Amino acid sequence: MPGLADCSDFIISIPVADRPSHLRNCLESIHRQRVLYGYEGDIRVLVAEDSRDPGHIEAHRRLVTEYCAQGLACIHFDLPEQYRLLQGIPAEQRQQVARLLTDQPAERFYRKGQAANRNLSYLKMLELTRDRGRTLYYLVDSDQVFLPGLDYFHPIDQVFRTRDVLMLTGKLVGDPPVSPAVMAANFLDDVAAFLHAMAGLDPQAPCSFHRDLPPPGDVAYHDLAPLFGFDPPTQPVEYRCPLAGDHDHAACLATFAGRLRGFFFGEHLTRRTSLRPGGDALDLAQARTIYPGNYIANFAGLKYIIPFGHLRLRMSGPTAGRLIQAEIGPRFASVNLPMGHERTTEEADGFRPGVERQGDADIDISDELERQFAGDLMLFTVVEWLKDHDLTELASGYGVQEALDRVEAEILGWYRLKHQAVNRRLMELDTWVRSQQGRLAAPAIAQIAQFLGNMERNFGDEAPAWRQIESASHRQVRKGQILDALVHYPGERSAWDLLVSR
């Protein structure tokens, strides 16, 4: 092990918006890392507030105090301090980076979005930096945890001291790091397979859904996996019951039906990503995607931000990753240190941008679904454009419109196929569930029907998001926004570089 004087210091930023339970789990996992592995350098944690609810802000503040008392150096970076820090940038320079850092007024300086809040936390981390040459900046999402079986800080320190890298990123295990907007078809396949199997079993017989099954594979949860170069499973994935102790099929069904609502908050009941044993943490691969909740930069790497926060699109990490890869190549690397990704669906602690609850039953994810489509459009436009162009050409806009038009047709075709598949499965499953009245338990049938109703509202032909996606005029507006953002990216990056190097 290196001596204390040789170890890098870490500053960990955790942007958080209205998620006390998530934040507790995340802070606890960092505390366990210190206890289990005794990293010799400084580890400081910056909780970057972005909540709207004053009660949640206070809960976050209490958690910071609690973990400080346990010896974890924590700072609560609250909204007034963020606003003061932003206003402390000279006006002309502040205007140049407004789309990176937000221009929201003081009276509603909350829920600025993950990219803007993350970028603001960069500036605070720089204020806290004692030695730029030996400090590493770790960006973590509040719904993620450091896994207790992995030592993160020693290997990462070693990578930055021995390899020519500016930025590392790592994958996630557990709940899929994607929107339910791109998991609906395969989720319905798995739901239907489970319900058909359950219907043929004795409700009072011991539960038989406890087989140890091999993991379904990378990106198995993604309906559009081929777009990313992956082959999805060709068969439904079996549900594994989480109940312990003696229980019957009726209890298993009741638990399954009660968990269906979690899908709209990002929980997939059958296609989680498992931690694969083995592998050297120091084995690096060239990266092409930033996982926003699991990446690390040295001081020189802080200029490679996640841009386009003003658009609030999904897929910001993959889009930024392609641009960074094009600029620094192998100095942007993926490290074999995945983090755990866990969803909670508690009503008071499950904020997700673009997901709205309407009463006790209805859930609306139309905003998230539309932002997913536009995010895919932006990502694959960047991928397409970079095939024939160099980043130095981006500011001119040369070829970007043509790439947008080509990708729009392709992505729209994929979404139409997915839309048809989802609605075909919905119709089949709804018909079948109605036929099971009196055969399956009434409470479970009611919860399943509620789930199918929410699926229809969000993915059916009359769903608001689908009407927007099919609207040529709406897509034209989005394409204009994307073109403008890409053309202005080099200038905004230059302004950001000056800001962080001052």
Secondary structure, DSSP 4 states (H G I P E B T S, - for coil): ---GGGSPEEEEEEEESS-HHHHHHHHHHHHHHHHHH--SS-EEEEEEE--S-HHHHHHHHHHHHHHHHTT-EEEEE-HHHHHHHHHTS-HHHHHHTHHHH----GGG-----HHHHHHHHHHHHHHH-S-GGGEEEEEE-TTEE--TTS--HHHHHHHHHHS--SEEE--EEES-SS-GGGTHHHHHHHHHHHHHHHHTS-TTSBP----------TTTT-TTGGGGT-PPPSSPPPP-----SS-BHHHHHHHHHHHGGGGGGT--SS-PBPPPP---TT-EEE-----TTEEEE-GGGGGS----GGGT-S-HHHHHHHHHHHHHGGGEEEES--EEE-----TTS---TT-EEETTTEEE-HHHHHHHHHHHHHHHHHHHHHTT--GGGGGGTTTHHHHHHHHHHHHHHHHHHHHHHHHHHHHHHHHHHHHTBTTB-HHHHHHHHHHHHHHHHHHSTT-HHHHHHH-HHHHHHHHHHHHHHHHHHHHHHHHHHHHHT-
